[in-house]
Amino acid sequence: MAILPPPRDDSDQLELLHGVSGVLGASPDMDATMDAVLRAIMLVLPFDTASLFLVDHDGHLRICAALGYELDGRDPRVFPVGSGVVGWVVSNRTPALVLDSEHDGRFEAFDGRTPRSLLAVPLCVGERVLGSLCLVRRVPAPPFAEADTTLVATIANSAALALENARLHEQERALRLRLEELNQLYSQERRLVEQLERHDRVYSSVVSTVSHELRTPLMGIQGFARMIRDGDIEGEEVRDFASEIHDNAVRLSRYVCGILSEDAVERGNVNLELREVRLRPLADRVLRSFAPMTRGTHQLVNDVPADLPSVRGDADRLTQIAFNLVSNAVKYSPMGGQVRVWARPAEGGKVELGVDDEGIGIPVDSQSRVFERFYRVATPETRGITGAGVGLSIVKGLVDLHGGSIAFDSEQGRGSSFRVRLPQWVYFPPAADYGELPALSRLSR
Ligand code: ADP
């Protein structure tokens, strides 16, 4: 079936050509541009079929778009450059007008030998040939004329430019996508490297903390035990040395318990028994356990109001939280001072429990890291203060398990104030006991 536009006279053609170049430049997409090229020709010249071939990377012309017949993915129309009429126009960079395919050696038929007339033009951009365009008229349609060649060649120039633009556009889009992919890969890699660096830092601080915290009491135990074994001491001194060994062993076991506890919290191996917990007596018990070791150095103050709403939590774990915070408050105020435990109702159905001290404080650049496992602040002020670097990590893990949050303010040389928010205890009365309900009965009708 011939695609025949209404016949136009020469004066129309300039206007048409102008319109055609407008249509061609419109789309940055390769497929849409090829489509536009074929439709543009349809506007100016009658034909049966039109085919657009592009030169691929191994120098073959492959059909990429067609009008007047269906293309399927397995279309055999592939010509080496130089072969067939479409290959000839590419290698000669000049249009070819075939009046009668029966009598032209350049013609290679794919769809039977129906006599036809062909008009093929190369698609050139500067020195480069992108491909060719081939129009066919089958007998009995009149063959193409010489004047048609000029017309189609003119359109082919604009078409080639539009195709080149679309190709560059697609290339740019593909490059942009690739760049985005690479950027993503790069950030993934950066994140991994940062993670590794973090692990490396943690590993180094674990090794240094563990070796220091284990070595000191172990050396004590070894030394005192050797002296007792070698009989270098006697009487009362033996008891003192045995007591030193005992203290060092307690320190070691506290250290190991701390690490195991941190590990359990970190792995989520902690089951909470949630119930109503009153904070004032809890704070009392914790502060009382520090009384012997702080006598004469620290003032321990319980500022938790007696009528404070209770919290919902696991009493043992809440004690552990308060114990760790008070222990740090005492430990990191080597010059003494007040250690105050306080609490108040907070917004959102929470209760805030705080521990304030007047100790050495935490340097600003370490503040973001104190909840990391095994992180310890290393300053001249902390030298000589022992710890495993897991206390706050345990506290944070337990607070999270309670659905709470933890924050602190600290100023070097002035002290620290840690605040834990915990859910308030809400009392739900048990459902009323109605006893056994009577069997349902219906009125008989
Ligand atoms: P540890 O006390 O065993 O080192 P923590 O996890 O309890 O480990 O604390 C981490 C670090 O935070 C401590 O090494 C210490 O430097 C700092 N820190 C914690 N609490 C306080 C505090 N109340 N005052 C000053 N520094 C503190």
Residues whose N, C-alpha, C, O or C-beta is under 5 A from the ligand:
A	BS01	ADP	N328 A329 Y332 G359 G361 I362 V370 Y375 R376 V377 T386 G387 A388 G389 V390 G391 L392 S393 S416
